[in-house]
Amino acid sequence: TPAGALSTFIPPSASGDRRFDQIAAPVRDQAKAGAADLVVMEDVFIGQNASASKPLCLLHGAVRLQLMRAKHPYTYVSPMSLKKYATGKHMAKKDDMRMALYKRTGADIGDNNQVDAQWLWYMAHDGCGSPKLVMPEANRAALAKVQWPKPLAAAAVPEAAGPAGRATIREPAPRAAARAGE
């Protein structure tokens, strides 16, 4: 949302291929409305159970097609690069991602999709030349693994999508008052 809060999109209860359109169409509509200069998505991880990844692969294709048709810039970040940027470890667990976010920003977010989306937002700003956090160089090495669209204005406000394109972010919520003086 423009106010800086995280929100999770819950699509209507359609099934099959209709569900992909119900998720991809709002992303396209927000892109056309100028909600973001760049859409950053977490890429699909194909692990030992490749059949479980198939719906996510199809969803990513639907979202990317909508963004391509809208002529809107987008990129994607591998889960390992996202984890490396957030924690310094490419095999970090979800709890590690959440704790790293809390330690760096004071944000205590319980939804793992929103945690990923918040990290994608920070990574996108850093990758586009306007970092919002000071990150160790070892973590920032993950930025080189992403194909950032060129050129993007330094003042770009990327939109981020977590797994399945479900979480979106604008500016993060202000830090807690106790951390404001940092």
N, C-alpha and C positions, 0 to 999 in steps of 0.2 A: 504494500500500500504506500501511497506517497508520504504518509506520516512517519514511515520508518518501521512500522510493525511487521512482523512476519505473519503470513497467512498460509493455510494449507487448503488447496483446492480439492474438494471431494466431488468427483464427477457423478452425474446421475447414475442410476443403477442399470443402465443399458449393458448388454453383454456382447461378446464377439467384437467384430470390426467396428460396430457403431460406437463402442466405448472409446476406441482410439480417436475418432473424430470429435467426440465430446470432450476429450482432454486437449487435443491439438488445436481445435478452433478457438478457444479462449486465448491461447498463447498467441495465435495469429492476430486476433483482434486487439490484444494489448500491444503487440508490435506495431500494427498499423496505426494505433492511437498515439504512438510515440511514448509509451510507458517506459521504454528503455532504449539506449543506443546500441546495446549488445545483449544478446541472450546467451547465457553460459549454462551448459547442461553437464551433469555428471554422466559420463559414458557408461555403457552397459558392461558389466563384468561377466565374461563367459567362463565359468568355473567347471567343476567336475560334472555338474548337472546342467548341461547345455539346454535341455528341453525346458527347464524352468526359466531360462533367460529369453526364450523365444518371444513371449508377449512384450517384454521390455524392448527388444530389438525392433519389433513391429511398431511399437509406440514411438520410439525414437525416429523411425523412418517417417511416420505420420507428422510428427512435430517438425522435423527438419524440412519436409516437403512444404508444409504451411509457411514456414519462415522463408524458404527459398522463393515461394510464389509471392510472398509479401515483399520480396527484395530486402529483407531485414538481416543484418549481420548476426551470425551466431558462431559459436564454437563449442567444443566439448572437452572435458577434462577427464582423464582416466581416474578411476577410484584410487589407484595407487599414487598418482600425482597429487590428488586432493589430500590424501592422508599425509603424504610427505610434506606438503605445504603447511598443513595444520599442526602436525605433531613432530615432524622431523623423521618419522618412521613410515615407510611405505606400506607396512602391514599392520598399522594401528587398528585397534578395535573401536567400535562405536563409542564406548565409554571414554576412550582416550581422546577422541575428537571433541566430545562434549566438555571434558575437563580442560583441554587446551583452550577452547573457546572461553570458558569461564575464567581461566587464569589470565588470558590476554585482554578480555573485554569486560568481565564482570557479568556477562549475559548468562543466565541460568535457564537454558532451553531444554525441555524434556523430550521434544519430538525430534528423533534422529534425522528425519527428512529436513526439518528446519535447521538443524545444526549443520548438515551438509550444505544446505542452501546459503546459510550465513557465511560459511567458509568459502564457497564459490564466489560470493559477492566480494569478499576481501581479496581473494586470489585474482578476480577479474580486474579490480581496481589496480592492484599491484602490477598485473600483466599489461595493463593499458597505460602505465606510467603515473598513476595517481594513488599511491599506496595509502591505506587508511590505518595500517598497523606497521610497527617496526618489527620485521620478521628476521630471524637469523638467516645468514646467507645459505646455510645448508638447506633450510626449508625453501628458500626462494629459488633454489636450483630446479625445483619442480616446475617453475614458470616456463623454463626452456622446452619442456615436453609438450606445450600447448601451442597450437597454431592460432595466434592472435590475429584477427583481421587487421589489416593495415590499409590506410591510415585511420585511426580513431582519434578523436579529440581527447586531449589530456583530461578534460573535464567530463568525459563520458560517465554516465551513471548506468553501469551494467545491471541487467536483470539476471537473476540466477534461478535455475530450476534444479531441484534435487532429483532423487530417483523418480523416474516416471514423470518428470516435469511437474511434480506436485507442489513444491514449495516455491514461493516467489518472495523477493525482497526488494525493497528500495533502501533508503538510508537506514542504518541500524538505529535502534532505540538508544536514547542517551544513556550513558553509564550511570550507575548508582551514584548518589550524592557523595558517598564516602570515597569514591574513586575520582570524583570530578576534578580535584586539584592536581592530578598527576600531570 
